[in-house]
């Protein structure tokens, strides 16, 4: 009984070996050789297989499904790209609107600054006119008062005066006091009053 089983097993193994050596291996070799030859000849075996496979019902259905899937993916990508473009357009419009609102705020602030400057100029002119009409002290008397005042306070007051009044006071002060006051002014005001004092000195010299 054991011998029969062993003989049967050997027969199965022999049949499998025969199948591998006689059918499978030669078939694989033939396929490999065919692929090499067709490749050297410039024929794309896969394209040919796809072309003729499309005519076979089962294969053609598979090819058709693949094509349909590719088209669906492409259409989906196109729809997504369009949605992205529309979203970007909306964001651009929002940014443009925001920039427009910011510009309106800037224009409004500029107008407010201009109005305040106009009010300040009118107030300064009114104060200067009132001071010139009501003041009974001479420039010398006022100069004495500024000589005793701190340079910082004097600079703050003189900067608010008209150019004529400021130059009258500064020119009547001692050189040290005038220099100390100019040092406490902003660079712009200090440069302006220095230039005016220079012009007055030149005019006095020419006379």
C-alpha positions in Angstrom: 0.0 0.0 0.0 2.8 2.4 0.9 4.6 1.5 -2.3 1.5 2.3 -4.4 1.3 5.8 -2.7 4.9 6.5 -3.3 4.6 5.4 -6.9 1.6 7.7 -7.3 3.5 10.6 -5.8 6.4 10.0 -8.1 4.1 10.0 -11.1 2.5 13.3 -10.0 6.0 14.8 -9.6 7.1 13.5 -12.9 3.9 14.9 -14.6 4.5 18.3 -13.0 8.2 18.3 -14.1 7.1 17.3 -17.6 4.6 20.1 -17.7 7.1 22.7 -16.5 10.0 21.6 -18.8 7.8 20.8 -21.9 5.1 23.5 -21.8 5.7 26.3 -19.3 9.4 27.0 -19.7 9.4 26.8 -23.6 6.2 29.1 -23.6 7.9 31.7 -21.4 11.0 31.5 -23.5 9.0 32.0 -26.6 7.1 35.0 -25.2 10.4 36.6 -24.1 12.0 36.0 -27.4 9.0 37.4 -29.2 9.1 40.6 -27.1 12.8 41.0 -27.8 12.3 40.5 -31.6 9.3 42.8 -31.8 11.1 45.5 -29.7 14.1 45.4 -32.0 11.8 45.6 -35.0 10.2 48.7 -33.6 6.8 47.3 -32.8 5.1 48.2 -29.6 3.5 44.9 -28.5 1.4 46.5 -25.8 -0.1 49.0 -28.2 -0.9 46.2 -30.7 -2.4 44.1 -27.9 -4.5 47.0 -26.8 -5.7 47.6 -30.4 -6.7 44.1 -31.1 -7.8 43.4 -27.5 -10.4 46.2 -27.9 -12.1 44.0 -30.5 -12.5 41.1 -28.1 -15.7 41.6 -26.0 -14.2 41.0 -22.6 -11.0 42.9 -23.2 -12.8 45.8 -25.1 -15.1 46.2 -22.1 -12.1 46.5 -19.8 -10.4 49.0 -22.2 -13.6 51.0 -22.4 -13.9 51.1 -18.6 -10.3 52.3 -18.3 -11.0 55.0 -20.9 -14.2 56.1 -19.1 -12.4 56.2 -15.8 -9.6 58.4 -17.3 -12.2 60.8 -18.7 -14.0 61.0 -15.4 -10.8 61.8 -13.6 -9.9 64.4 -16.2 -13.4 66.0 -15.9 -13.1 66.0 -12.1 -9.7 67.7 -12.3 -11.1 70.3 -14.7 -14.1 71.0 -12.4 -11.8 71.3 -9.4 -9.5 73.7 -11.2 -12.5 75.9 -12.3 -13.7 75.9 -8.7 -10.2 77.0 -7.5 -10.1 79.8 -10.1 -13.5 81.1 -9.1 -12.4 81.0 -5.4 -9.3 83.0 -6.3 -11.4 85.5 -8.2 -13.6 86.0 -5.2 -10.6 86.6 -3.0 -9.2 89.1 -5.4 -12.5 91.0 -5.4 -12.6 91.0 -1.6 -9.0 92.4 -1.5 -9.8 95.0 -4.1 -12.9 96.1 -2.1 -10.9 96.2 1.1 -8.2 98.3 -0.6 -10.8 100.7 -1.8 -12.3 101.1 1.7 -8.8 101.7 3.1 -8.2 104.4 0.4 -11.4 106.1 1.4 -10.3 106.1 5.0 -7.0 107.6 4.0 -8.7 110.3 1.9 -11.0 111.1 4.8 -8.1 111.4 7.2 -6.2 113.7 4.8 -9.3 116.0 4.6 -9.5 116.0 8.4 -5.8 117.0 8.7 -6.3 119.8 6.2 -9.2 121.1 8.1 -7.3 121.0 11.4 -4.3 122.8 9.8 -6.6 125.4 8.5 -8.2 125.9 11.9 -4.8 126.1 13.5 -3.5 128.7 11.0 -6.7 130.8 11.5 -6.3 130.6 15.3 -2.6 131.5 15.1 -3.4 134.5 12.8 -6.2 135.5 15.2 -3.9 135.2 18.2 -1.1 137.1 16.4 -3.5 139.9 15.4 -5.0 140.1 18.9 -1.5 140.1 20.4 -0.3 142.9 18.1 -3.4 145.0 18.8 -3.5 144.5 22.6 0.2 144.3 23.4 1.5 147.5 24.8 4.9 146.2 25.7 7.8 147.0 23.5 10.0 144.3 21.9 12.7 145.1 24.4 10.4 144.5 27.4 9.3 141.1 25.9 12.9 140.2 25.2 13.7 140.7 28.8 11.0 138.3 29.8 12.3 135.7 27.4 15.8 136.2 28.7 14.6 134.9 32.1 12.5 132.1 30.6 13.9 128.6 30.2 15.0 127.8 26.6 12.6 124.9 26.3 9.5 127.0 27.2 10.7 129.9 25.1 11.2 127.6 22.1 7.7 126.1 22.5 6.1 129.6 22.6 8.1 131.2 19.8 7.4 128.2 17.5 3.7 129.1 17.7 4.2 132.8 16.8 4.2 134.3 13.3 7.6 134.4 11.6 7.8 138.2 12.0 7.2 138.2 15.8 9.5 135.3 16.3 12.4 136.9 14.5 11.8 140.2 16.3 12.2 138.5 19.7 15.1 136.2 18.7 17.0 139.1 17.1 16.6 141.1 20.3 17.9 138.4 22.6 21.6 137.8 23.4 23.4 135.4 21.0 23.7 132.7 23.8 20.1 132.9 24.7 18.9 132.8 21.1 21.2 129.8 20.4 19.9 128.0 23.5 16.3 128.5 22.3 17.0 127.3 18.8 18.5 124.2 20.2 15.2 123.3 21.9 13.2 123.7 18.6 12.6 121.1 16.0 15.3 120.9 13.3 12.8 122.4 10.8 11.9 125.4 12.9 15.5 126.0 13.9 16.6 126.0 10.3 13.8 128.3 9.3 14.4 130.9 12.0 18.2 130.8 11.5 17.7 131.5 7.8 15.4 134.4 8.6 17.8 135.8 11.2 20.6 135.6 8.6 18.5 137.5 6.1 17.7 140.2 8.6 21.4 140.5 9.5 22.4 140.8 5.9 19.7 143.4 5.3 20.9 145.5 8.3 24.5 145.3 7.1 23.6 146.4 3.5 21.8 149.4 4.9 
